[in-house]
Amino acid sequence: MSHVIAEPLTPSEASARVREVRPYSFLGLVISFVGICALGSALMALGAGIWIAIVGLEAVQGAITRMSRVPINDIRNAAHEVQMVFYGVTAASFVGFGLATLAFAWLRGGKDWRIPLAWNEAAGWPSRRGQIVLVASALAYLVVAGFGIKLIYPQFQTWFFVPTTAAGLVLSFVTVVILAPLVEELIFRGWIYTSLRQSFGVWPAIAITAAIFALVHMDPTRLYPLLIFIPGLMLTIIREKNGSAKASFYAHAAYNFLAWIIVLTVGNS
């Protein structure tokens, strides 16, 4: 018996298949996104409760005590209890919102749930040389942007919570390098961009998606979203060029891994 191997979809083929699965309007996107946020919040609370039960109430009480004495983002005072609670709850939030997004994709597409999320094989853009250029560009951007932000806001290290224990290191890697890119790509370059592209066209959708992605990373200084906007723009372009959110997930994971290594290096130096 011979087996036929499916070829990756081109961007135009992927877009055509998206149109086959009940395309939704901007209003539909807004309503569904509210639903995802509501379900995601409920699942996040459930996951956080399970995690707290696993690590134990004593560890949580210890973390609360320490966090009441020092800023949660103080990289030199990240005790074991704080790290376990912080990264565990953060991971639970990503898992909750990821499951909520998958649930809405299944409700909309059924067995074709991957289509509204553009979760198909990438079309192979960029080439191997292009991938090297993207990684080098991401590294250069992280370094240059880091120095630039440091000049404007010297306390920028408070944005990052650096693990100092083995358990914290593992949890931070899973959260930052795997869960965050996966869930954010499903939501932003998958669910949101797919709908915006149908309603507004390619380039307006790219710009709007990158802007929303930056805004959800808002911090008290209002500087962090500026740092995030350019990577968000590039990730959305990668998603468009490949017709696949898988491609932007791989790029996002690589970018976060580089950022994770830099934060660990700076935080422990």
Order of alpha helices (4+ residues) and beta strands (2+ residues): alpha-alpha-alpha-alpha-alpha-alpha-alpha-alpha-alpha-alpha-alpha
